[in-house]
Amino acid sequence: MTAKTMDELVSLCKRRGFIFQSNDIYGGIKGLYDYGPMGVELKNNLKQAWWKSMVYERDDIEGIDAAILSAPIVLKQSGHEDTFSDPLVDCKSCKSRWRADQLIDKKCPNCKSTDLTEPRPFNLMFKTVIGPVDEGSSFAYLRPETCQQIFTNFKNILDSTNRSIPFGVAQIGKAFRNEITPRNFIFRVREFEQMELEFFVTPGTDDKWHKYWTDNRLEWWISQGIRKNKLKLLTIPSKELAHYSKATIDIMYEFPHGEEELEGIANRTDFDLGSHTKNQKEFSLTSNVLKNNTSTTKLSVQNLEEKQAYIPYVIEPSAGVDRGVLAVLNEAYKEEKLHGENSRIVLNLKPHLSPIKAAVIPLKKNNEKIVNLSKDIKMNLQKIGLGRIMLENSGNIGKNYRRHDEIGTPICITVDFETLEDKTVTVRDRDTMEQKRISLDELIIYYTKYFN
Ligand code: ATP
């Protein structure tokens, strides 16, 4: 189980259409990747599983989908303009640039020189121009984390729903960080997706909720097919905490390149709602430029017993979609010895994550009757709505099985001459490779049962 090296995963991802280097035909850009036909399905399935467990299966969480471009004042107030930076060093010998905190023995990883500049802070946020003229002052940031718009929409959400504390707001979306050294495939990239929950609680109950969400998130990753012994909890030492955090626990996973963060669960206290509340007025008083951007909205809730307003604390489980995709791919990857010299690569993905739920393979691609019946079978299964069913257009059964093993398709259904006569198909199971004949009447029940 699991890939031996990252290269094995990279190669499978390219060969089978999961993930490609972005701008590939022009030489690529470091830290940017594109999801191909299989990758987009896997990624969507993982996001859907998260959304289901956060929003649909609970009664205390709402969802939003906010804009990516952020007004600078939001990221000023959140502390990102001042503190969201990594220490940058230049190698004076080979002119390469590195993150000082990731160097081993303070040596340049490229040429091993120790002749490096002093570290200086490098802000990781991308800027872009708003409007047709680049005046310098009218710019926006590409959000470096998805959560700030949950905080700025806090009152809108409270006013438009029936929520009271404790409750949460979930969001999945893109985030951008100008990483100094993007690396390890999709592990550290410059454009990625996050699945973030901001769960608002009464101060004083925050430690209890922090533990609750840490346990919940660990269990969720296990339910996505990640073995328990590959996951660890790491309590971040207080001197390394982000500026907004009172306590953070990282869920660490054994990636092919080493043990690293998959998700962070932070106790952000009332830092964000507080700073978006208390500074707004100061800004409107001190700066004309910012005046239009300010609001006097108080991001607080009423304590009905004590009849006074307070700012809730927030617990934030923040997971990377791309790191999640990498982890589930790695866990599912298996090179299996078959009889003789043969072997196969198979992705033992949890069926709900598989890009293709079932492949329908007409044994003779030129036989109209077989092809038409295959199309009907595909559409009948597709209508059930559990995910993509693929109609194969090549009759080479061996090649089809190999391909579908490698992309993790749980079931292959072969339609042949016998099907035309007795209305039965061959069903092959990905994991056991067992094949059995079942009738078309049974097929839908078999398929539905498999996924439930
Ligand atoms: P790291 O220490 O690895 O840089 P971080 O602590 O800065 O990560 P957070 O700010 O806690 O990360 O972001 C929440 C999640 O977003 C991370 O757990 C990770 O899964 C994902 N993430 C953060 N930065 C990146 C990146 N550059 N590429 C891919 N995913 C990322």
Residues whose N, C-alpha, C, O or C-beta is under 5 A from the ligand:
A	BS01	ATP	R177 E179 I186 F187 R188 V189 F192 Q194 E261 L262 E263 G264 S318 A319 G320 D322 R323
